[in-house]
Amino acid sequence: AFGVFVDAFVVRMTLVPAVMALLGRRAWGLPAWLDRVTPDVDIEGAKLPARTKPEAENRAEHEVAAR
C-alpha cells in the first residue's frame, strides 16, 4: 500500500508536473529522429481524398472483375 501511495503521490502528482513545468514547450516537442520513425497518422481524414481513386478507375476495376 505504501508503494502505491509513493507512486501516486510523489511521482505522478509532484515529479511529473514539476518536470513538465521546467521543460515548458520542449516537453511537448517531438524529436526529429522520432518524427521520421513514426508513421504519419491521419486522424481527421484530411489525406483521405488524395488516397482514394478517381471514379473512372473504380468503375474500370469493377467491370474487369465482373467479366
C-alpha positions as CSV (number, residue, x, y, z in Angstrom):
1,A,0.0,0.0,0.0
2,F,2.9,2.3,0.7
3,G,4.4,1.7,-2.7
4,V,1.1,2.7,-4.4
5,F,0.9,5.9,-2.3
6,V,4.5,6.8,-3.2
7,D,3.9,6.2,-6.9
8,A,0.6,8.0,-7.0
9,F,1.5,11.0,-4.8
10,V,5.2,11.6,-5.1
11,V,5.8,10.6,-8.7
12,R,2.6,11.3,-10.5
13,M,1.4,14.4,-8.6
14,T,4.7,16.0,-7.8
15,L,7.6,15.0,-10.0
16,V,5.9,14.8,-13.4
17,P,4.2,18.2,-13.2
18,A,7.5,19.7,-11.9
19,V,9.5,18.3,-14.8
20,M,6.8,19.4,-17.3
21,A,7.0,23.0,-15.8
22,L,10.8,23.0,-16.1
23,L,10.8,21.8,-19.7
24,G,8.0,24.2,-20.8
25,R,7.2,23.9,-24.5
26,R,10.0,21.5,-25.0
27,A,8.1,18.9,-23.1
28,W,5.6,18.7,-25.9
29,G,8.0,18.6,-28.8
30,L,8.8,15.5,-30.9
31,P,12.4,14.9,-31.7
32,A,13.2,14.9,-35.4
33,W,14.6,11.3,-35.4
34,L,11.4,10.1,-33.8
35,D,9.2,12.0,-36.2
36,R,11.0,10.2,-39.1
37,V,10.5,6.8,-37.5
38,T,6.8,7.1,-36.5
39,P,4.1,6.6,-39.1
40,D,2.1,9.6,-40.4
41,V,-1.3,9.0,-38.7
42,D,-4.2,11.0,-40.3
43,I,-6.9,11.0,-37.6
44,E,-9.1,13.8,-39.2
45,G,-9.1,12.2,-42.7
46,A,-7.6,15.2,-44.4
47,K,-5.4,13.0,-46.7
48,L,-8.3,10.6,-47.5
49,P,-9.3,12.3,-50.8
50,A,-5.7,12.0,-52.1
51,R,-5.7,8.3,-51.3
52,T,-8.9,7.4,-53.0
53,K,-9.0,6.6,-56.7
54,P,-11.0,8.6,-59.2
55,E,-14.4,7.3,-60.0
56,A,-13.4,6.3,-63.5
57,E,-10.7,4.0,-62.2
58,N,-13.1,2.4,-59.7
59,R,-15.6,1.7,-62.5
60,A,-13.0,0.1,-64.7
61,E,-11.8,-2.2,-62.0
62,H,-15.4,-3.3,-61.3
63,E,-16.0,-4.0,-65.0
64,V,-12.9,-6.2,-65.2
65,A,-13.9,-8.1,-62.1
66,A,-17.4,-8.6,-63.5
67,R,-16.2,-10.3,-66.7
